[in-house]
Amino acid sequence: MVKDSLVFLLFCLFLFLFLFAEEIKNISFFSRIPSTFFNINTIFLSIILEAIPFILLGVFVSAIIQSFVSENVIRRVLPRNAYLALIPAALLGIIFPICECAIVPVVRRLIKKGMPSHVGVVFMLSAPILNPVVYASTYFAFKSTPYIANARMFVGFISSIIIGLIICRRFKGENILKTKKDDHQHHHEHHHQHQRENKLLKTLYHASDELFDTGKYLFLGAFLASLFQAFLDRNVLLSIGTSTTFAPGVMMGLAYVLSVCSSADAFVASSFGSTFTEGSILAFLVFGPMIDIKNTLMLFGYFKKNFVLFLLMVTPLVVYFSVYLFQLFFI
């Protein structure tokens, strides 16, 4: 409760600063504060406003899964072979237009319903890249080099499959989800409170619970990302942007700290096109939707620490080498 209250107060503070920033600047006491500090609140709210529609989409998809999708349905639609199941999992993103802002609660719900952990991870990593909304935004952002959109889909698909294979070998048969103390209690209360209500109402209850649970991680992640964006010296990054070896790693780091939604990150990436290599732009476009500050906090909130740390180590390595090999042979 204390953490939730602090997050809510933080959001109210930034909203207040956003609405009254100009008036505050004119007060003599606050005029000495560098303008960079006032930029943080603008960046923070822009990230929040950009992500909220997709968060709402994600929590409603998660709630629909909880109410309408049974464990038997999931078992029937996925191939029994652990490795063959990775391919349809990666392609699910084409059907479900969910970005990285919203995918984590959806995957948690699917794993709770019986989806194998490694299959859920593949869906979580690929869906924010392969969905049609992201493809369209990437295509329009790179009109002069349209193959970047296709390369993003290809490298994202291959990388997610490789990561899924690694996760399967490392965590096969293990429960990677946190067992929250209140999960069983909530389930028990909801069972008695709503057992006579229809599934639509139950879906709304689940969605509201999921929204408040996910929202606190979004706010904290957006705050950290806004700090990085406000104080990051981009001139240092641009000085090494032409290196085929170092530039992809730099752009992956930039994608992580900027935490731009995958539906809009192509336009940010295209702004670096004149100074960074195409391979490094591709690394930005593939890694950012998989792992960023926002969903890192969500992952730690929903999944076990050892799994999250392993995923944070494996994902950048796989993406880096996938991009490096792609630019070696195709760019």
SVG drawing of the C-alpha trace seen along z (x, -y; Angstrom):
<svg xmlns="http://www.w3.org/2000/svg" viewBox="-26 -36 60 69">
<polyline fill="none" stroke="black" stroke-width="0.4" points="0.0,0.0 2.8,-2.4 4.5,-1.8 1.2,-2.3 0.6,-5.6 4.1,-6.8 3.6,-6.0 0.3,-7.8 1.8,-10.9 4.6,-10.8 2.2,-10.8 0.1,-13.7 3.3,-15.7 4.3,-15.3 0.8,-16.1 0.9,-19.3 4.3,-20.3 3.1,-19.6 0.0,-21.8 1.7,-24.7 5.3,-24.5 5.3,-28.0 3.8,-29.6 6.3,-27.8 9.3,-28.9 8.2,-32.6 8.4,-32.3 11.8,-33.7 12.7,-30.8 12.2,-28.2 13.8,-30.3 17.2,-29.1 16.3,-25.5 17.8,-24.3 15.2,-23.9 16.3,-20.3 14.5,-19.4 11.3,-20.8 11.8,-18.7 11.6,-15.5 7.9,-15.9 7.1,-16.6 9.0,-13.4 7.5,-11.4 3.9,-12.3 4.5,-11.8 5.7,-8.2 2.7,-7.6 0.2,-9.0 1.8,-7.0 1.7,-3.8 -1.7,-4.0 -3.8,-3.0 -1.7,0.1 -1.7,0.9 -5.5,0.8 -5.5,3.1 -3.1,5.5 -5.0,5.7 -8.3,6.3 -6.8,9.1 -5.3,10.5 -8.7,10.3 -10.5,11.9 -8.0,14.8 -8.7,15.2 -12.5,15.3 -12.9,17.1 -9.8,19.2 -9.4,22.5 -6.3,24.5 -7.6,27.1 -7.9,24.6 -4.3,23.6 -3.1,27.2 -5.1,28.0 -3.9,25.1 -0.2,25.5 1.9,28.3 2.9,30.8 6.5,30.7 8.3,28.1 10.4,26.9 7.6,26.9 5.4,24.8 8.0,21.9 7.1,21.1 3.3,20.5 4.1,18.6 6.4,16.2 3.8,15.7 0.9,14.9 2.1,11.3 0.8,11.0 -2.7,11.7 -2.5,9.8 -1.3,6.2 0.1,5.9 3.2,3.7 5.8,4.2 3.9,1.8 1.1,4.4 2.5,7.8 3.9,8.7 0.5,9.1 -0.9,11.0 1.9,13.5 1.8,14.0 -1.9,14.8 -1.2,17.3 1.5,19.1 -0.9,19.2 -3.4,20.8 -1.0,23.6 1.1,22.2 4.7,23.5 7.1,20.8 9.5,20.8 6.5,20.5 5.2,17.5 8.6,15.9 8.8,16.2 5.3,14.6 6.3,11.9 9.5,11.0 8.1,11.3 4.6,9.8 5.8,6.2 7.9,6.5 5.8,8.7 2.4,7.1 1.0,5.2 0.8,1.8 4.5,1.9 5.3,3.1 3.2,0.2 4.9,-2.4 8.3,-1.1 7.6,-1.0 6.4,-4.6 9.3,-5.8 11.8,-4.3 10.2,-5.1 13.6,-5.6 14.8,-2.2 11.7,0.0 13.7,3.2 14.4,2.0 10.8,2.9 11.2,6.4 14.6,6.8 13.1,5.9 10.5,8.6 13.0,11.2 15.6,10.5 13.0,10.2 11.4,13.5 14.8,15.4 16.0,13.8 12.9,14.6 13.0,18.3 16.7,18.6 16.0,17.0 13.0,19.4 15.2,22.4 17.7,21.2 14.9,20.5 13.5,24.0 16.9,25.6 17.5,23.6 14.0,23.4 12.2,26.5 9.7,27.7 10.3,24.8 7.8,22.2 9.1,18.8 6.2,16.8 6.2,15.2 3.7,16.7 2.1,13.6 0.6,14.0 -2.6,12.5 -3.2,14.5 -5.0,17.4 -6.8,15.0 -8.0,12.9 -9.1,16.0 -11.0,17.3 -12.7,13.9 -13.6,13.5 -15.0,17.0 -17.5,16.3 -18.2,12.7 -18.7,13.2 -19.7,16.8 -23.3,15.8 -22.2,12.9 -21.7,13.2 -18.3,13.5 -18.4,9.9 -18.5,8.4 -15.7,10.8 -13.6,9.6 -14.0,6.0 -13.0,6.9 -9.9,8.7 -9.0,5.9 -9.3,3.3 -7.1,5.4 -4.5,5.9 -4.5,2.2 -3.6,1.0 -1.0,3.8 0.6,3.0 0.3,-0.8 2.6,-1.2 5.5,0.5 4.7,-1.7 4.9,-4.9 8.2,-3.9 9.7,-2.8 8.5,-6.0 10.1,-8.1 13.5,-6.4 13.3,-6.6 12.5,-10.4 15.6,-10.9 17.8,-9.3 16.2,-11.1 16.6,-14.5 20.2,-14.1 21.6,-11.9 24.4,-13.5 23.6,-12.3 26.8,-13.9 28.8,-11.2 26.7,-8.5 26.9,-10.1 30.7,-10.1 30.7,-6.3 27.7,-5.8 29.6,-4.7 31.3,-1.7 29.7,1.6 31.0,3.3 30.1,0.8 27.2,-1.1 24.6,1.7 25.4,2.1 25.1,-1.6 21.8,-1.8 20.5,1.2 21.4,-0.6 19.7,-3.7 16.6,-1.8 16.6,-0.4 16.8,-3.7 14.5,-5.7 11.7,-3.1 9.8,-4.3 6.7,-2.3 7.3,0.1 4.4,-1.5 6.3,-4.7 10.0,-3.9 10.7,-3.6 10.3,-7.4 12.8,-7.9 15.2,-5.4 14.9,-7.1 16.1,-10.4 19.5,-8.7 19.7,-7.5 22.2,-10.1 24.7,-9.3 24.3,-5.7 24.8,-2.5 21.7,-0.7 22.8,2.4 22.7,0.3 19.3,-1.2 18.1,2.4 19.5,3.3 17.5,0.4 14.3,1.6 14.6,5.2 16.0,4.9 13.8,2.0 10.5,3.8 11.9,6.9 13.5,5.3 13.3,1.7 13.1,0.0 9.3,0.1 8.9,3.8 12.0,4.7 10.2,3.4 7.0,5.3 9.1,8.5 10.6,8.2 7.1,7.6 5.6,10.7 8.4,13.2 11.1,14.8 14.3,12.8 16.6,15.5 14.6,15.9 14.4,12.1 18.2,11.7 18.9,14.6 16.5,13.1 18.2,9.7 21.6,11.3 20.6,13.6 18.3,11.2 20.9,8.5 23.5,11.1 21.2,12.9 20.0,9.7 23.5,8.3 24.9,11.4 21.7,11.8 22.0,8.1 25.8,8.4 25.4,11.5 22.5,9.9 24.5,6.8 27.5,8.9 25.6,10.8 22.7,8.6 23.6,4.9"/>
</svg>
